[in-house]
Amino acid sequence: MDSEKEDRVEREKVGSVRTQNLTMMADVIKTMSDEKSLLIFNTIYLAGGDESETIRDGLKLTRKQYYSRISRLQKTGLVKRQKGRYFLTAFGKVIYDSQRLLGTAIKNYWKLRAIDSLWFDENEVPKEERKKIINELLGNQQLKDILLK
């Protein structure tokens, strides 16, 4: 009986962690889906720690627009403030890199659509032939790796 109870408690913990992870993912996506937040996020990465005023003025945002978005970026764990300057957290750097991959996928959208149009079922085209087509069409290694998994 104790074993069943322990199993149930463990399943509830795992379910709770999954729910927390999904909630966090939704929060990050929601934050990054706002164009101004995305612009601030990218500027912080590229500027490497400029002061708030410099970023805000450079993006031509009102104080309210800037601070409400920077607050969301901090709450989602993407940005941290240190000595009056903003930087991406380690988590933020990973998200930045993921965003770059998404941008690359968007730039290659029509090539990816062409790959889709060549086959519906991966078993229709031999693996080596698929690999040749993907290598020929795409220049980005990350995209190739994803499609060749």
N, CA, C and O atoms as a GROMACS GRO file, in nm:
protein
  596
    1MET      N    1   0.081  -0.118   0.000
    1MET     CA    2   0.000   0.000   0.000
    1MET      C    3   0.087   0.126   0.000
    1MET      O    4   0.058   0.221  -0.073
    2ASP      N    5   0.193   0.126   0.082
    2ASP     CA    6   0.283   0.241   0.086
    2ASP      C    7   0.351   0.263  -0.048
    2ASP      O    8   0.372   0.377  -0.089
    3SER      N    9   0.384   0.156  -0.118
    3SER     CA   10   0.447   0.165  -0.248
    3SER      C   11   0.354   0.233  -0.350
    3SER      O   12   0.398   0.315  -0.430
    4GLU      N   13   0.225   0.199  -0.345
    4GLU     CA   14   0.127   0.262  -0.435
    4GLU      C   15   0.116   0.411  -0.407
    4GLU      O   16   0.110   0.492  -0.499
    5LYS      N   17   0.114   0.445  -0.279
    5LYS     CA   18   0.105   0.585  -0.240
    5LYS      C   19   0.229   0.662  -0.284
    5LYS      O   20   0.218   0.774  -0.334
    6GLU      N   21   0.347   0.602  -0.267
    6GLU     CA   22   0.471   0.665  -0.309
    6GLU      C   23   0.472   0.686  -0.460
    6GLU      O   24   0.515   0.790  -0.509
    7ASP      N   25   0.424   0.586  -0.536
    7ASP     CA   26   0.417   0.597  -0.682
    7ASP      C   27   0.324   0.711  -0.723
    7ASP      O   28   0.356   0.788  -0.814
    8ARG      N   29   0.210   0.723  -0.656
    8ARG     CA   30   0.114   0.829  -0.688
    8ARG      C   31   0.174   0.965  -0.659
    8ARG      O   32   0.160   1.058  -0.739
    9VAL      N   33   0.242   0.979  -0.545
    9VAL     CA   34   0.305   1.105  -0.508
    9VAL      C   35   0.413   1.141  -0.610
    9VAL      O   36   0.424   1.257  -0.651
   10GLU      N   37   0.490   1.043  -0.651
   10GLU     CA   38   0.596   1.066  -0.751
   10GLU      C   39   0.536   1.110  -0.885
   10GLU      O   40   0.588   1.202  -0.948
   11ARG      N   41   0.428   1.046  -0.929
   11ARG     CA   42   0.360   1.084  -1.054
   11ARG      C   43   0.306   1.227  -1.045
   11ARG      O   44   0.313   1.302  -1.142
   12GLU      N   45   0.254   1.263  -0.929
   12GLU     CA   46   0.203   1.399  -0.910
   12GLU      C   47   0.316   1.502  -0.918
   12GLU      O   48   0.299   1.609  -0.974
   13LYS      N   49   0.433   1.467  -0.860
   13LYS     CA   50   0.548   1.557  -0.866
   13LYS      C   51   0.592   1.577  -1.012
   13LYS      O   52   0.617   1.690  -1.055
   14VAL      N   53   0.602   1.467  -1.086
   14VAL     CA   54   0.644   1.474  -1.226
   14VAL      C   55   0.543   1.556  -1.306
   14VAL      O   56   0.582   1.639  -1.388
   15GLY      N   57   0.415   1.534  -1.282
   15GLY     CA   58   0.310   1.610  -1.350
   15GLY      C   59   0.319   1.758  -1.317
   15GLY      O   60   0.300   1.843  -1.404
   16SER      N   61   0.348   1.789  -1.191
   16SER     CA   62   0.360   1.927  -1.147
   16SER      C   63   0.479   1.995  -1.216
   16SER      O   64   0.468   2.110  -1.258
   17VAL      N   65   0.592   1.926  -1.227
   17VAL     CA   66   0.711   1.980  -1.293
   17VAL      C   67   0.681   2.005  -1.440
   17VAL      O   68   0.720   2.108  -1.494
   18ARG      N   69   0.613   1.911  -1.505
   18ARG     CA   70   0.577   1.928  -1.647
   18ARG      C   71   0.487   2.050  -1.664
   18ARG      O   72   0.504   2.127  -1.759
   19THR      N   73   0.392   2.066  -1.575
   19THR     CA   74   0.301   2.180  -1.582
   19THR      C   75   0.378   2.309  -1.563
   19THR      O   76   0.354   2.407  -1.635
   20GLN      N   77   0.471   2.312  -1.468
   20GLN     CA   78   0.554   2.431  -1.446
   20GLN      C   79   0.637   2.462  -1.570
   20GLN      O   80   0.649   2.578  -1.610
   21ASN      N   81   0.695   2.359  -1.631
   21ASN     CA   82   0.776   2.378  -1.751
   21ASN      C   83   0.693   2.434  -1.865
   21ASN      O   84   0.736   2.525  -1.936
   22LEU      N   85   0.573   2.379  -1.884
   22LEU     CA   86   0.484   2.429  -1.990
   22LEU      C   87   0.443   2.572  -1.964
   22LEU      O   88   0.436   2.653  -2.057
   23THR      N   89   0.416   2.605  -1.840
   23THR     CA   90   0.378   2.741  -1.804
   23THR      C   91   0.494   2.837  -1.832
   23THR      O   92   0.474   2.945  -1.888
   24MET      N   93   0.615   2.796  -1.794
   24MET     CA   94   0.732   2.880  -1.820
   24MET      C   95   0.754   2.898  -1.969
   24MET      O   96   0.786   3.008  -2.014
   25MET      N   97   0.738   2.791  -2.046
   25MET     CA   98   0.755   2.800  -2.190
   25MET      C   99   0.652   2.896  -2.250
   25MET      O  100   0.686   2.978  -2.336
   26ALA      N  101   0.529   2.887  -2.205
   26ALA     CA  102   0.424   2.977  -2.253
   26ALA      C  103   0.457   3.122  -2.217
   26ALA      O  104   0.435   3.212  -2.298
   27ASP      N  105   0.509   3.144  -2.096
   27ASP     CA  106   0.545   3.280  -2.055
   27ASP      C  107   0.657   3.337  -2.143
   27ASP      O  108   0.651   3.454  -2.182
   28VAL      N  109   0.756   3.255  -2.173
   28VAL     CA  110   0.867   3.301  -2.258
   28VAL      C  111   0.815   3.332  -2.398
   28VAL      O  112   0.849   3.436  -2.454
   29ILE      N  113   0.734   3.244  -2.454
   29ILE     CA  114   0.680   3.267  -2.588
   29ILE      C  115   0.593   3.392  -2.592
   29ILE      O  116   0.600   3.471  -2.685
   30LYS      N  117   0.511   3.408  -2.489
   30LYS     CA  118   0.424   3.526  -2.482
   30LYS      C  119   0.509   3.653  -2.475
   30LYS      O  120   0.481   3.750  -2.545
   31THR      N  121   0.612   3.653  -2.392
   31THR     CA  122   0.699   3.770  -2.378
   31THR      C  123   0.770   3.799  -2.510
   31THR      O  124   0.776   3.915  -2.552
   32MET      N  125   0.822   3.697  -2.574
   32MET     CA  126   0.898   3.716  -2.697
   32MET      C  127   0.809   3.745  -2.818
   32MET      O  128   0.858   3.789  -2.922
   33SER      N  129   0.680   3.720  -2.806
   33SER     CA  130   0.591   3.744  -2.920
   33SER      C  131   0.556   3.892  -2.934
   33SER      O  132   0.503   3.934  -3.037
   34ASP      N  133   0.586   3.971  -2.833
   34ASP     CA  134   0.565   4.115  -2.841
   34ASP      C  135   0.684   4.178  -2.914
   34ASP      O  136   0.798   4.163  -2.870
   35GLU      N  137   0.657   4.248  -3.025
   35GLU     CA  138   0.766   4.302  -3.107
   35GLU      C  139   0.861   4.392  -3.030
   35GLU      O  140   0.982   4.387  -3.049
   36LYS      N  141   0.806   4.475  -2.943
   36LYS     CA  142   0.891   4.569  -2.869
   36LYS      C  143   0.977   4.495  -2.766
   36LYS      O  144   1.092   4.531  -2.745
   37SER      N  145   0.921   4.392  -2.703
   37SER     CA  146   1.000   4.312  -2.609
   37SER      C  147   1.112   4.240  -2.683
   37SER      O  148   1.225   4.234  -2.635
   38LEU      N  149   1.081   4.187  -2.799
   38LEU     CA  150   1.181   4.118  -2.881
   38LEU      C  151   1.291   4.215  -2.922
   38LEU      O  152   1.409   4.180  -2.921
   39LEU      N  153   1.252   4.335  -2.959
   39LEU     CA  154   1.348   4.438  -2.998
   39LEU      C  155   1.439   4.474  -2.880
   39LEU      O  156   1.561   4.486  -2.897
   40ILE      N  157   1.382   4.491  -2.762
   40ILE     CA  158   1.461   4.521  -2.641
   40ILE      C  159   1.556   4.405  -2.612
   40ILE      O  160   1.675   4.426  -2.586
   41PHE      N  161   1.503   4.283  -2.615
   41PHE     CA  162   1.582   4.163  -2.588
   41PHE      C  163   1.703   4.155  -2.682
   41PHE      O  164   1.816   4.135  -2.638
   42ASN      N  165   1.678   4.171  -2.813
   42ASN     CA  166   1.786   4.164  -2.911
   42ASN      C  167   1.886   4.278  -2.893
   42ASN      O  168   2.006   4.258  -2.909
   43THR      N  169   1.836   4.395  -2.861
   43THR     CA  170   1.924   4.511  -2.840
   43THR      C  171   2.014   4.488  -2.719
   43THR      O  172   2.133   4.521  -2.722
   44ILE      N  173   1.959   4.433  -2.613
   44ILE     CA  174   2.040   4.404  -2.494
   44ILE      C  175   2.150   4.305  -2.530
   44ILE      O  176   2.265   4.321  -2.487
   45TYR      N  177   2.116   4.204  -2.608
   45TYR     CA  178   2.219   4.107  -2.648
   45TYR      C  179   2.328   4.176  -2.730
   45TYR      O  180   2.447   4.161  -2.702
   46LEU      N  181   2.286   4.252  -2.830
   46LEU     CA  182   2.382   4.314  -2.921
   46LEU      C  183   2.461   4.427  -2.856
   46LEU      O  184   2.579   4.446  -2.886
   47ALA      N  185   2.396   4.502  -2.766
   47ALA     CA  186   2.462   4.615  -2.700
   47ALA      C  187   2.554   4.569  -2.588
   47ALA      O  188   2.646   4.641  -2.550
   48GLY      N  189   2.530   4.451  -2.536
   48GLY     CA  190   2.616   4.396  -2.432
   48GLY      C  191   2.623   4.480  -2.306
   48GLY      O  192   2.731   4.500  -2.250
   49GLY      N  193   2.510   4.530  -2.260
   49GLY     CA  194   2.508   4.597  -2.131
   49GLY      C  195   2.498   4.748  -2.136
   49GLY      O  196   2.547   4.815  -2.045
   50ASP      N  197   2.437   4.803  -2.238
   50ASP     CA  198   2.413   4.947  -2.240
   50ASP      C  199   2.318   4.985  -2.126
   50ASP      O  200   2.245   4.900  -2.074
   51GLU      N  201   2.320   5.110  -2.090
   51GLU     CA  202   2.232   5.159  -1.986
   51GLU      C  203   2.089   5.170  -2.039
   51GLU      O  204   2.067   5.182  -2.159
   52SER      N  205   1.994   5.166  -1.948
   52SER     CA  206   1.852   5.171  -1.983
   52SER      C  207   1.818   5.288  -2.073
   52SER      O  208   1.750   5.272  -2.174
   53GLU      N  209   1.866   5.405  -2.036
   53GLU     CA  210   1.832   5.526  -2.112
   53GLU      C  211   1.881   5.514  -2.256
   53GLU      O  212   1.811   5.554  -2.349
   54THR      N  213   2.000   5.462  -2.274
   54THR     CA  214   2.056   5.447  -2.408
   54THR      C  215   1.970   5.353  -2.492
   54THR      O  216   1.939   5.382  -2.607
   55ILE      N  217   1.931   5.241  -2.433
   55ILE     CA  218   1.848   5.143  -2.504
   55ILE      C  219   1.711   5.204  -2.534
   55ILE      O  220   1.662   5.197  -2.647
   56ARG      N  221   1.650   5.262  -2.432
   56ARG     CA  222   1.515   5.319  -2.447
   56ARG      C  223   1.513   5.429  -2.553
   56ARG      O  224   1.425   5.432  -2.639
   57ASP      N  225   1.610   5.519  -2.547
   57ASP     CA  226   1.617   5.629  -2.643
   57ASP      C  227   1.646   5.576  -2.784
   57ASP      O  228   1.587   5.622  -2.882
   58GLY      N  229   1.736   5.481  -2.792
   58GLY     CA  230   1.771   5.424  -2.923
   58GLY      C  231   1.653   5.356  -2.990
   58GLY      O  232   1.643   5.356  -3.112
   59LEU      N  233   1.564   5.298  -2.911
   59LEU     CA  234   1.447   5.227  -2.965
   59LEU      C  235   1.325   5.318  -2.975
   59LEU      O  236   1.221   5.278  -3.026
   60LYS      N  237   1.339   5.440  -2.924
   60LYS     CA  238   1.230   5.537  -2.927
   60LYS      C  239   1.104   5.484  -2.859
   60LYS      O  240   0.994   5.488  -2.914
   61LEU      N  241   1.124   5.435  -2.737
   61LEU     CA  242   1.012   5.384  -2.657
   61LEU      C  243   0.984   5.480  -2.543
   61LEU      O  244   1.074   5.548  -2.494
   62THR      N  245   0.859   5.486  -2.501
   62THR     CA  246   0.826   5.564  -2.383
   62THR      C  247   0.880   5.489  -2.262
   62THR      O  248   0.913   5.371  -2.269
   63ARG      N  249   0.888   5.560  -2.150
   63ARG     CA  250   0.935   5.495  -2.026
   63ARG      C  251   0.846   5.377  -1.992
   63ARG      O  252   0.895   5.270  -1.956
   64LYS      N  253   0.715   5.397  -2.003
   64LYS     CA  254   0.621   5.290  -1.968
   64LYS      C  255   0.638   5.169  -2.061
   64LYS      O  256   0.641   5.055  -2.015
   65GLN      N  257   0.649   5.194  -2.192
   65GLN     CA  258   0.668   5.085  -2.288
   65GLN      C  259   0.795   5.007  -2.253
   65GLN      O  260   0.795   4.884  -2.251
   66TYR      N  261   0.901   5.080  -2.226
   66TYR     CA  262   1.029   5.016  -2.198
   66TYR      C  263   1.027   4.937  -2.067
   66TYR      O  264   1.062   4.819  -2.065
   67TYR      N  265   0.986   5.003  -1.959
   67TYR     CA  266   0.996   4.939  -1.828
   67TYR      C  267   0.896   4.826  -1.808
   67TYR      O  268   0.925   4.731  -1.735
   68SER      N  269   0.780   4.832  -1.871
   68SER     CA  270   0.686   4.720  -1.858
   68SER      C  271   0.741   4.597  -1.930
   68SER      O  272   0.723   4.484  -1.884
   69ARG      N  273   0.808   4.620  -2.041
   69ARG     CA  274   0.864   4.507  -2.116
   69ARG      C  275   0.991   4.454  -2.052
   69ARG      O  276   1.013   4.332  -2.048
   70ILE      N  277   1.075   4.542  -2.003
   70ILE     CA  278   1.198   4.496  -1.938
   70ILE      C  279   1.164   4.417  -1.812
   70ILE      O  280   1.233   4.322  -1.777
   71SER      N  281   1.056   4.457  -1.745
   71SER     CA  282   1.010   4.385  -1.627
   71SER      C  283   0.966   4.244  -1.664
   71SER      O  284   1.000   4.148  -1.594
   72ARG      N  285   0.893   4.230  -1.774
   72ARG     CA  286   0.852   4.097  -1.820
   72ARG      C  287   0.973   4.012  -1.857
   72ARG      O  288   0.977   3.893  -1.826
   73LEU      N  289   1.070   4.072  -1.924
   73LEU     CA  290   1.191   3.998  -1.962
   73LEU      C  291   1.266   3.949  -1.837
   73LEU      O  292   1.322   3.840  -1.838
   74GLN      N  293   1.266   4.030  -1.731
   74GLN     CA  294   1.330   3.989  -1.607
   74GLN      C  295   1.250   3.879  -1.538
   74GLN      O  296   1.309   3.782  -1.490
   75LYS      N  297   1.118   3.892  -1.534
   75LYS     CA  298   1.034   3.792  -1.467
   75LYS      C  299   1.043   3.656  -1.533
   75LYS      O  300   1.032   3.553  -1.466
   76THR      N  301   1.062   3.654  -1.664
   76THR     CA  302   1.074   3.526  -1.734
   76THR      C  303   1.216   3.470  -1.726
   76THR      O  304   1.243   3.361  -1.776
   77GLY      N  305   1.306   3.546  -1.663
   77GLY     CA  306   1.443   3.496  -1.643
   77GLY      C  307   1.533   3.513  -1.763
   77GLY      O  308   1.637   3.447  -1.772
   78LEU      N  309   1.496   3.600  -1.857
   78LEU     CA  310   1.575   3.618  -1.979
   78LEU      C  311   1.682   3.727  -1.963
   78LEU      O  312   1.786   3.722  -2.028
   79VAL      N  313   1.653   3.824  -1.876
   79VAL     CA  314   1.739   3.941  -1.861
   79VAL      C  315   1.764   3.965  -1.713
   79VAL      O  316   1.678   3.941  -1.629
   80LYS      N  317   1.884   4.014  -1.683
   80LYS     CA  318   1.915   4.053  -1.545
   80LYS      C  319   1.975   4.194  -1.547
   80LYS      O  320   2.033   4.237  -1.646
   81ARG      N  321   1.959   4.263  -1.436
   81ARG     CA  322   2.014   4.398  -1.422
   81ARG      C  323   2.130   4.391  -1.326
   81ARG      O  324   2.122   4.333  -1.218
   82GLN      N  325   2.240   4.452  -1.369
   82GLN     CA  326   2.360   4.453  -1.288
   82GLN      C  327   2.425   4.591  -1.299
   82GLN      O  328   2.463   4.633  -1.409
   83LYS      N  329   2.439   4.660  -1.186
   83LYS     CA  330   2.502   4.793  -1.183
   83LYS      C  331   2.440   4.887  -1.286
   83LYS      O  332   2.511   4.959  -1.357
   84GLY      N  333   2.307   4.887  -1.293
   84GLY     CA  334   2.236   4.980  -1.380
   84GLY      C  335   2.234   4.941  -1.526
   84GLY      O  336   2.184   5.016  -1.610
   85ARG      N  337   2.286   4.826  -1.559
   85ARG     CA  338   2.290   4.779  -1.698
   85ARG      C  339   2.217   4.645  -1.707
   85ARG      O  340   2.210   4.569  -1.611
   86TYR      N  341   2.163   4.618  -1.825
   86TYR     CA  342   2.091   4.494  -1.848
   86TYR      C  343   2.174   4.399  -1.934
   86TYR      O  344   2.241   4.440  -2.029
   87PHE      N  345   2.167   4.272  -1.897
   87PHE     CA  346   2.239   4.166  -1.969
   87PHE      C  347   2.146   4.047  -1.984
   87PHE      O  348   2.051   4.031  -1.908
   88LEU      N  349   2.173   3.964  -2.084
   88LEU     CA  350   2.099   3.838  -2.095
   88LEU      C  351   2.153   3.741  -1.991
   88LEU      O  352   2.273   3.737  -1.964
   89THR      N  353   2.062   3.664  -1.932
   89THR     CA  354   2.102   3.556  -1.841
   89THR      C  355   2.151   3.440  -1.926
   89THR      O  356   2.143   3.445  -2.048
   90ALA      N  357   2.202   3.337  -1.862
   90ALA     CA  358   2.242   3.216  -1.936
   90ALA      C  359   2.120   3.160  -2.010
   90ALA      O  360   2.130   3.120  -2.126
   91PHE      N  361   2.006   3.159  -1.942
   91PHE     CA  362   1.881   3.113  -2.004
   91PHE      C  363   1.846   3.204  -2.124
   91PHE      O  364   1.805   3.155  -2.229
   92GLY      N  365   1.862   3.333  -2.106
   92GLY     CA  366   1.834   3.429  -2.213
   92GLY      C  367   1.923   3.406  -2.334
   92GLY      O  368   1.878   3.419  -2.448
   93LYS      N  369   2.049   3.372  -2.311
   93LYS     CA  370   2.141   3.345  -2.423
   93LYS      C  371   2.097   3.222  -2.502
   93LYS      O  372   2.106   3.219  -2.625
   94VAL      N  373   2.048   3.121  -2.431
   94VAL     CA  374   1.998   3.000  -2.499
   94VAL      C  375   1.874   3.035  -2.582
   94VAL      O  376   1.860   2.990  -2.695
   95ILE      N  377   1.786   3.115  -2.523
   95ILE     CA  378   1.665   3.156  -2.595
   95ILE      C  379   1.703   3.243  -2.715
   95ILE      O  380   1.642   3.230  -2.822
   96TYR      N  381   1.801   3.329  -2.700
   96TYR     CA  382   1.848   3.412  -2.812
   96TYR      C  383   1.895   3.324  -2.927
   96TYR      O  384   1.861   3.347  -3.042
   97ASP      N  385   1.974   3.222  -2.893
   97ASP     CA  386   2.024   3.132  -2.996
   97ASP      C  387   1.910   3.055  -3.063
   97ASP      O  388   1.911   3.033  -3.184
   98SER      N  389   1.811   3.014  -2.984
   98SER     CA  390   1.694   2.945  -3.039
   98SER      C  391   1.616   3.037  -3.132
   98SER      O  392   1.566   2.994  -3.236
   99GLN      N  393   1.607   3.163  -3.095
   99GLN     CA  394   1.538   3.262  -3.177
   99GLN      C  395   1.612   3.280  -3.310
   99GLN      O  396   1.549   3.295  -3.414
  100ARG      N  397   1.744   3.279  -3.306
  100ARG     CA  398   1.822   3.289  -3.430
  100ARG      C  399   1.795   3.170  -3.520
  100ARG      O  400   1.785   3.186  -3.642
  101LEU      N  401   1.783   3.051  -3.462
  101LEU     CA  402   1.751   2.932  -3.540
  101LEU      C  403   1.612   2.947  -3.604
  101LEU      O  404   1.593   2.911  -3.720
  102LEU      N  405   1.518   2.999  -3.528
  102LEU     CA  406   1.384   3.023  -3.581
  102LEU      C  407   1.392   3.121  -3.699
  102LEU      O  408   1.325   3.101  -3.801
  103GLY      N  409   1.472   3.226  -3.684
  103GLY     CA  410   1.490   3.322  -3.794
  103GLY      C  411   1.548   3.256  -3.917
  103GLY      O  412   1.507   3.286  -4.030
  104THR      N  413   1.643   3.168  -3.898
  104THR     CA  414   1.703   3.095  -4.010
  104THR      C  415   1.599   3.006  -4.077
  104THR      O  416   1.594   2.997  -4.200
  105ALA      N  417   1.516   2.940  -3.997
  105ALA     CA  418   1.410   2.856  -4.053
  105ALA      C  419   1.314   2.942  -4.135
  105ALA      O  420   1.270   2.900  -4.243
  106ILE      N  421   1.281   3.060  -4.085
  106ILE     CA  422   1.190   3.149  -4.159
  106ILE      C  423   1.253   3.195  -4.290
  106ILE      O  424   1.186   3.200  -4.393
  107LYS      N  425   1.383   3.227  -4.287
  107LYS     CA  426   1.452   3.267  -4.410
  107LYS      C  427   1.452   3.154  -4.513
  107LYS      O  428   1.453   3.179  -4.634
  108ASN      N  429   1.452   3.031  -4.464
  108ASN     CA  430   1.455   2.914  -4.553
  108ASN      C  431   1.317   2.851  -4.571
  108ASN      O  432   1.306   2.736  -4.615
  109TYR      N  433   1.212   2.925  -4.537
  109TYR     CA  434   1.076   2.872  -4.539
  109TYR      C  435   1.042   2.803  -4.671
  109TYR      O  436   0.992   2.690  -4.671
  110TRP      N  437   1.070   2.869  -4.782
  110TRP     CA  438   1.030   2.811  -4.912
  110TRP      C  439   1.114   2.689  -4.947
  110TRP      O  440   1.065   2.598  -5.013
  111LYS      N  441   1.238   2.687  -4.904
  111LYS     CA  442   1.320   2.567  -4.926
  111LYS      C  443   1.266   2.451  -4.842
  111LYS      O  444   1.261   2.337  -4.888
  112LEU      N  445   1.225   2.481  -4.720
  112LEU     CA  446   1.167   2.378  -4.634
  112LEU      C  447   1.034   2.329  -4.691
  112LEU      O  448   1.004   2.210  -4.684
  113ARG      N  449   0.956   2.419  -4.747
  113ARG     CA  450   0.831   2.379  -4.813
  113ARG      C  451   0.861   2.290  -4.934
  113ARG      O  452   0.789   2.193  -4.960
  114ALA      N  453   0.968   2.323  -5.008
  114ALA     CA  454   1.006   2.241  -5.123
  114ALA      C  455   1.043   2.100  -5.078
  114ALA      O  456   1.007   2.002  -5.142
  115ILE      N  457   1.116   2.091  -4.968
  115ILE     CA  458   1.153   1.959  -4.913
  115ILE      C  459   1.026   1.883  -4.876
  115ILE      O  460   1.016   1.763  -4.904
  116ASP      N  461   0.930   1.951  -4.812
  116ASP     CA  462   0.803   1.887  -4.777
  116ASP      C  463   0.729   1.837  -4.900
  116ASP      O  464   0.667   1.730  -4.897
  117SER      N  465   0.735   1.913  -5.008
  117SER     CA  466   0.659   1.876  -5.128
  117SER      C  467   0.718   1.753  -5.198
  117SER      O  468   0.650   1.690  -5.279
  118LEU      N  469   0.842   1.721  -5.167
  118LEU     CA  470   0.905   1.607  -5.233
  118LEU      C  471   0.858   1.472  -5.180
  118LEU      O  472   0.863   1.372  -5.251
  119TRP      N  473   0.812   1.471  -5.058
  119TRP     CA  474   0.762   1.347  -5.000
  119TRP      C  475   0.677   1.375  -4.877
  119TRP      O  476   0.696   1.473  -4.806
  120PHE      N  477   0.582   1.285  -4.857
  120PHE     CA  478   0.498   1.293  -4.738
  120PHE      C  479   0.546   1.192  -4.634
  120PHE      O  480   0.546   1.219  -4.514
  121ASP      N  481   0.588   1.078  -4.682
  121ASP     CA  482   0.632   0.971  -4.595
  121ASP      C  483   0.782   0.954  -4.614
  121ASP      O  484   0.829   0.937  -4.726
  122GLU      N  485   0.856   0.958  -4.504
  122GLU     CA  486   1.002   0.945  -4.514
  122GLU      C  487   1.046   0.814  -4.579
  122GLU      O  488   1.157   0.804  -4.630
  123ASN      N  489   0.957   0.715  -4.578
  123ASN     CA  490   0.991   0.586  -4.637
  123ASN      C  491   0.979   0.588  -4.789
  123ASN      O  492   1.026   0.496  -4.856
  124GLU      N  493   0.916   0.692  -4.846
  124GLU     CA  494   0.900   0.701  -4.992
  124GLU      C  495   1.032   0.730  -5.061
  124GLU      O  496   1.054   0.686  -5.174
  125VAL      N  497   1.120   0.805  -4.995
  125VAL     CA  498   1.249   0.843  -5.054
  125VAL      C  499   1.359   0.784  -4.966
  125VAL      O  500   1.359   0.802  -4.844
  126PRO      N  501   1.453   0.712  -5.027
  126PRO     CA  502   1.561   0.653  -4.948
  126PRO      C  503   1.637   0.760  -4.868
  126PRO      O  504   1.652   0.874  -4.912
  127LYS      N  505   1.684   0.720  -4.751
  127LYS     CA  506   1.750   0.812  -4.659
  127LYS      C  507   1.867   0.886  -4.725
  127LYS      O  508   1.881   1.007  -4.705
  128GLU      N  509   1.948   0.818  -4.800
  128GLU     CA  510   2.063   0.882  -4.866
  128GLU      C  511   2.019   0.987  -4.967
  128GLU      O  512   2.082   1.091  -4.980
  129GLU      N  513   1.910   0.959  -5.039
  129GLU     CA  514   1.857   1.054  -5.137
  129GLU      C  515   1.802   1.179  -5.065
  129GLU      O  516   1.825   1.291  -5.110
  130ARG      N  517   1.731   1.157  -4.953
  130ARG     CA  518   1.680   1.269  -4.873
  130ARG      C  519   1.797   1.355  -4.825
  130ARG      O  520   1.792   1.478  -4.830
  131LYS      N  521   1.902   1.289  -4.778
  131LYS     CA  522   2.019   1.360  -4.727
  131LYS      C  523   2.082   1.447  -4.837
  131LYS      O  524   2.119   1.561  -4.812
  132LYS      N  525   2.093   1.393  -4.958
  132LYS     CA  526   2.151   1.469  -5.070
  132LYS      C  527   2.066   1.592  -5.101
  132LYS      O  528   2.119   1.702  -5.121
  133ILE      N  529   1.934   1.574  -5.106
  133ILE     CA  530   1.842   1.684  -5.137
  133ILE      C  531   1.853   1.793  -5.030
  133ILE      O  532   1.864   1.912  -5.061
  134ILE      N  533   1.850   1.752  -4.904
  134ILE     CA  534   1.857   1.848  -4.794
  134ILE      C  535   1.991   1.921  -4.795
  134ILE      O  536   1.995   2.043  -4.777
  135ASN      N  537   2.100   1.849  -4.816
  135ASN     CA  538   2.232   1.912  -4.822
  135ASN      C  539   2.243   2.011  -4.938
  135ASN      O  540   2.308   2.115  -4.926
  136GLU      N  541   2.179   1.978  -5.049
  136GLU     CA  542   2.182   2.064  -5.166
  136GLU      C  543   2.101   2.192  -5.145
  136GLU      O  544   2.142   2.300  -5.187
  137LEU      N  545   1.986   2.180  -5.081
  137LEU     CA  546   1.896   2.295  -5.064
  137LEU      C  547   1.932   2.387  -4.948
  137LEU      O  548   1.916   2.508  -4.958
  138LEU      N  549   1.982   2.330  -4.840
  138LEU     CA  550   2.004   2.410  -4.720
  138LEU      C  551   2.152   2.431  -4.691
  138LEU      O  552   2.233   2.340  -4.708
  139GLY      N  553   2.185   2.551  -4.648
  139GLY     CA  554   2.322   2.582  -4.612
  139GLY      C  555   2.347   2.572  -4.462
  139GLY      O  556   2.461   2.556  -4.419
  140ASN      N  557   2.241   2.582  -4.382
  140ASN     CA  558   2.255   2.586  -4.237
  140ASN      C  559   2.263   2.446  -4.179
  140ASN      O  560   2.173   2.364  -4.198
  141GLN      N  561   2.372   2.418  -4.107
  141GLN     CA  562   2.396   2.285  -4.053
  141GLN      C  563   2.292   2.245  -3.947
  141GLN      O  564   2.252   2.129  -3.940
  142GLN      N  565   2.249   2.343  -3.864
  142GLN     CA  566   2.150   2.310  -3.761
  142GLN      C  567   2.019   2.263  -3.824
  142GLN      O  568   1.959   2.166  -3.779
  143LEU      N  569   1.975   2.332  -3.929
  143LEU     CA  570   1.854   2.290  -3.998
  143LEU      C  571   1.870   2.151  -4.059
  143LEU      O  572   1.780   2.067  -4.050
  144LYS      N  573   1.985   2.127  -4.119
  144LYS     CA  574   2.013   1.995  -4.178
  144LYS      C  575   2.006   1.887  -4.070
  144LYS      O  576   1.944   1.783  -4.089
  145ASP      N  577   2.072   1.914  -3.957
  145ASP     CA  578   2.073   1.816  -3.847
  145ASP      C  579   1.932   1.783  -3.799
  145ASP      O  580   1.899   1.667  -3.773
  146ILE      N  581   1.850   1.885  -3.787
  146ILE     CA  582   1.712   1.864  -3.742
  146ILE      C  583   1.636   1.778  -3.841
  146ILE      O  584   1.565   1.685  -3.801
  147LEU      N  585   1.649   1.807  -3.968
  147LEU     CA  586   1.573   1.733  -4.070
  147LEU      C  587   1.625   1.592  -4.093
  147LEU      O  588   1.551   1.505  -4.139
  148LEU      N  589   1.751   1.569  -4.062
  148LEU     CA  590   1.809   1.438  -4.087
  148LEU      C  591   1.805   1.346  -3.964
  148LEU      O  592   1.858   1.235  -3.967
  149LYS      N  593   1.741   1.392  -3.857
  149LYS     CA  594   1.730   1.308  -3.736
  149LYS      C  595   1.643   1.188  -3.766
  149LYS      O  596   1.621   1.105  -3.679
   0.00000   0.00000   0.00000
